[in-house]
């Protein structure tokens, strides 16, 4: 199951300072977008759907234990599925779900599915702090009423059947990183990236397996950057150049 969703409501926070790898000095970005992660926990009902991350703090916690899957769970079939503040593409985007991620349908309306309860929109000067892109107005037309809104996704990106696991039948290193974001798209590149982290002595296969592999970087878009959590460190790999950095 995918590990989390993204959005300002559960946003990636920048960290300061640099972290030295145990060997082979890696280039530092020097960017405020270098990320620090903390897993807040999975929630099937609530504002962010299954496996949402509240990303803050400085050190990753113990991975979330396996949870049971409700019978009415439906599954994301799009590579990315935008979470809107109301059932319209004209409404603000507050995050996205990932391929094979599970959500619980709470309401359907004209080809849209509500996947969260209503929650605080964090309005500042008439704008919602949680909107990543698009309409951020705290207005009824944007789905925000009395300072609250819910998340909606297009039904066309959902299915009652979960897509096949791209890591099914995998062995060795491929099995260890089979839970990576976009593994279905970049399996060979991610295997190469994982082996590079191991060869640099900054990650072990067991550490990569602990979190299921790589997480897509949101703040480094459009760069094809993914990172792994190894112990208390985060190591990024650009899948286009195979550059490793922190």
C-alpha positions in Angstrom: 0.0 0.0 0.0 1.3 3.5 -0.8 2.8 5.2 2.1 1.3 8.7 2.0 -0.2 11.5 0.1 1.1 15.0 -0.5 -0.2 18.5 0.0 0.3 21.5 2.1 -2.0 20.1 4.7 0.6 17.4 5.2 3.5 19.2 3.6 7.2 18.5 3.3 9.1 20.9 5.6 12.5 22.2 4.7 15.4 21.4 7.1 18.5 23.3 7.8 22.1 22.2 7.9 23.8 19.3 6.2 24.2 15.6 7.0 27.5 13.9 6.2 27.2 10.4 4.8 29.4 7.6 6.3 31.6 7.5 3.2 32.1 9.2 -0.2 31.1 12.8 0.4 27.9 13.5 -1.5 27.0 16.9 -3.0 24.7 19.0 -1.0 21.8 20.9 -2.6 21.9 23.9 -0.3 18.2 24.3 -1.0 15.5 25.0 1.5 13.5 22.3 -0.3 15.7 19.5 1.1 13.1 17.5 3.0 12.7 16.3 6.6 10.2 13.6 7.2 8.1 12.3 10.1 5.4 9.8 9.6 2.2 10.9 11.3 0.4 7.6 10.6 -2.2 6.0 8.4 -5.8 7.1 8.4 -8.5 5.5 6.3 -11.1 8.1 7.4 -10.2 11.7 7.9 -8.8 14.5 5.9 -6.1 12.8 3.8 -7.2 9.2 3.1 -5.0 6.1 3.5 -1.5 6.3 4.6 -1.2 10.1 4.8 2.1 11.6 6.1 2.3 14.6 8.3 5.8 15.6 7.4 7.7 17.6 10.0 10.4 17.1 12.6 13.9 15.8 12.0 14.0 12.1 12.3 11.9 9.3 10.8 10.0 7.1 13.2 9.4 3.4 13.2 7.4 2.4 10.1 3.6 2.1 10.6 2.4 -1.4 11.3 0.2 -3.2 8.9 -3.5 -2.3 9.2 -6.6 -4.1 8.0 -8.3 -3.0 4.8 -12.0 -2.0 5.0 -14.2 -3.8 2.6 -15.4 -0.7 0.9 -11.9 0.5 0.0 -11.4 1.6 -3.6 -8.1 2.0 -5.4 -6.3 4.7 -7.4 -5.6 3.6 -11.0 -4.0 6.9 -12.1 -0.3 7.5 -11.6 -1.3 10.6 -9.7 -4.8 11.6 -8.7 -5.4 15.2 -7.7 -7.3 15.9 -4.5 -9.6 18.9 -5.1 -11.4 21.1 -2.5 -14.7 20.5 -4.3 -16.0 18.3 -7.1 -14.7 20.2 -10.0 -11.4 20.6 -11.8 -11.8 24.4 -11.3 -11.4 23.9 -7.5 -8.1 24.1 -5.7 -5.7 21.1 -5.6 -4.7 20.2 -2.0 -2.5 17.2 -2.8 -2.5 14.0 -4.7 -3.0 10.3 -4.3 -0.6 7.7 -5.8 -1.0 4.7 -8.0 -2.5 1.7 -6.1 -3.3 3.9 -3.0 -6.5 3.0 -1.3 -9.3 5.5 -0.3 -12.7 5.1 1.2 -15.6 6.7 -0.7 -17.8 8.8 1.5 -20.0 10.4 -1.1 -20.4 10.5 -4.9 -21.5 13.4 -7.1 -21.5 13.7 -10.9 -18.4 11.7 -11.5 -16.6 12.7 -8.4 -16.0 11.0 -5.1 -15.5 12.6 -1.7 -12.7 10.9 0.1 -12.4 12.8 3.3 -14.4 14.3 6.1 -14.8 18.1 6.2 -12.0 19.8 7.9 -10.4 23.2 8.7 -9.2 25.0 5.6 -6.6 27.2 7.3 -7.8 30.4 5.6 -5.5 33.4 5.7 -6.5 36.7 4.1 -9.3 34.8 2.2 -6.9 32.1 0.9 -6.6 28.5 2.0 -3.0 27.7 3.1 -3.6 24.1 2.1 -4.1 24.7 -1.6 -1.0 23.6 -3.6 -2.2 24.9 -7.0 -5.3 26.4 -8.6 -8.1 28.3 -6.9 -7.1 29.0 -3.2 -10.0 31.3 -2.4 -11.9 30.5 0.8 -15.3 30.7 -0.9 -18.3 28.5 -1.4 -17.5 28.2 -5.2 -14.2 26.6 -4.2 -15.9 24.2 -1.8 -14.9 26.1 1.4 -17.9 26.9 3.6 -17.6 28.3 7.2 -13.9 27.7 6.9 -14.1 24.0 6.1 -13.9 21.8 3.1 -13.5 18.2 2.1 -11.4 16.4 -0.6 -12.8 15.2 -3.8 -11.2 13.1 -6.6 -12.4 12.2 -10.1 -14.1 8.8 -10.1 -12.4 7.9 -13.4 -9.2 7.5 -11.6 -10.6 4.9 -9.1 -11.5 1.3 -9.3 -13.0 -1.3 -7.1 -10.2 -3.6 -8.1 -6.7 -2.8 -7.0 -4.1 -2.6 -9.8 -1.6 -5.4 -9.9 1.4 -5.0 -7.7 4.4 -4.2 -10.0 6.7 -5.9 -7.5 4.7 -9.2 -7.4 7.1 -12.1 -7.8 10.1 -9.9 -7.3 13.1 -11.3 -5.4 16.3 -9.8 -3.9 16.8 -6.1 -4.2 13.7 -5.6 -6.4 11.6 -7.1 -3.6 13.2 -4.8 -1.0 12.3 -1.7 -2.9 9.1 -2.9 -4.5 7.0 -0.5 -2.5 8.7 2.6 -4.1 6.6 5.4 -5.6 6.4 4.9 -9.3 8.0 1.5 -9.2 5.8 0.4 -12.1 7.4 3.2 -14.2 11.1 3.2 -13.1 11.9 -0.3 -11.8 15.2 -0.7 -13.7 16.3 2.8 -12.7 15.4 2.4 -9.1 17.3 -0.9 -8.9 20.3 0.9 -10.2 19.8 3.8 -7.7 19.4 1.4 -4.8 22.5 -0.5 -5.7 24.4 2.8 -5.9 23.3 3.7 -2.4 24.5 0.3 -1.2 27.8 0.6 -3.0 28.4 4.1 -1.4 27.8 2.5 2.0 25.1 5.0 2.9 22.3 2.5 2.8 21.9 -1.3 3.4 19.3 -3.4 1.6 17.6 -4.0 5.0 17.2 -0.2 5.5 15.8 0.2 2.0 13.4 -2.7 2.7 12.2 -1.2 6.0 10.5 1.7 4.2 9.7 -0.2 1.0 12.2 1.7 -1.2 12.0 5.2 -2.6 9.7 8.2 -2.1 9.0 10.7 -4.8 10.3 14.2 -4.0 7.5 16.9 -4.3 9.6 20.0 -3.7 12.2 19.0 -6.3 9.8 18.8 -9.3 10.2 18.7 -12.2 13.4 16.9 -11.4 13.0 13.1 -11.4 14.2 12.9 -7.8 13.4 10.2 -5.3 14.8 9.6 -1.8 15.3 6.7 0.6 15.4 6.8 4.4 18.4 5.0 5.8 18.6 5.1 9.5 18.3 8.7 10.5 19.4 10.0 7.0 17.7 10.8 3.8 19.5 10.2 0.5 18.2 11.5 -2.8 18.8 10.1 -6.3 18.1 11.8 -9.5 16.9 9.0 -11.8 17.9 10.9 -14.9 21.6 11.5 -14.0 21.9 9.0 -11.1 23.3 11.8 -9.0 23.2 11.1 -5.2 22.7 14.0 -2.9 21.2 15.2 0.4 
